[in-house]
Amino acid sequence: MKCILNHSVIEQLFIFVSAIFFIYVKSFRMTDNPWINTERFDNKAAGWDSNLLRAALADAVSRAMIAHLPVTKPQNALEFGCGTGLVTRRIAPHCSSLTAADSSSQMLMVLNEKIAAEAIPNIKPVLIDISRPEAVPEIGEGFDFVCSSMTLHHISDTPGFLRQIYGVMSPGGTLSIADLDAEDGFFHDDETEKVHHGFDRMRLETTIESAGFAHVSFMTAHIIEKKNREGRLASYPVFLVTAVKSLP
């Protein structure tokens, strides 16, 4: 009887979460932007978590982010480019509420299935075109912790996006972004994919400060060892950069 009850509760929760999710799906319109190919990510969603390199990266990035969380537990957190929730589920227990935003409806569907199966109460998936900086305020405001993993290099207008993120954060809020260091241009398997080939740390620090943030700090969160598009085994460092929206 206990198992039947638990299954029933989980099933009802899944129906409820899915309904809320589809409300968000209808609320936001995706644009045809080559920098974030939603169809490509939709098609890969079902098997996304099976990639061992991706799982190892998510684990390392999550650990680094948790180690650099604010002293006070974030009350209203935001993750942009959450995908299927590989990082999301690890960060969520350390936040009171976590809004998980992505441009792929199928990635978010996988995340919703995890939320239902594990009865996670504090993750709110939101579908939004994160390639458009002007769309960021549609997510909400007053975020005291904003994080992201391997998403910034997919966004064309880095300065504009960071300015919009700054605008939706509360004073004293912490920004935490993991992404590739400047790389050789062969990290991604698809040579037609529109991306930044990683970031120079000094230049990105200047961009973050220009957006209004202070106390910018970098560390190496992980090193991806993979065979690149040229067929060579190469090392690709992934940084974690943190910054703070200053108090007035």
Beta strands, then each sheet from edge to edge (+ up, - down):
strand 1: 77-80
strand 2: 98-102
strand 3: 123-127
strand 4: 143-149
strand 5: 169-180
strand 6: 213-227
strand 7: 233-245
sheet 1: 3+ 2+ 1+ 4+ 5+ 7- 6+
end
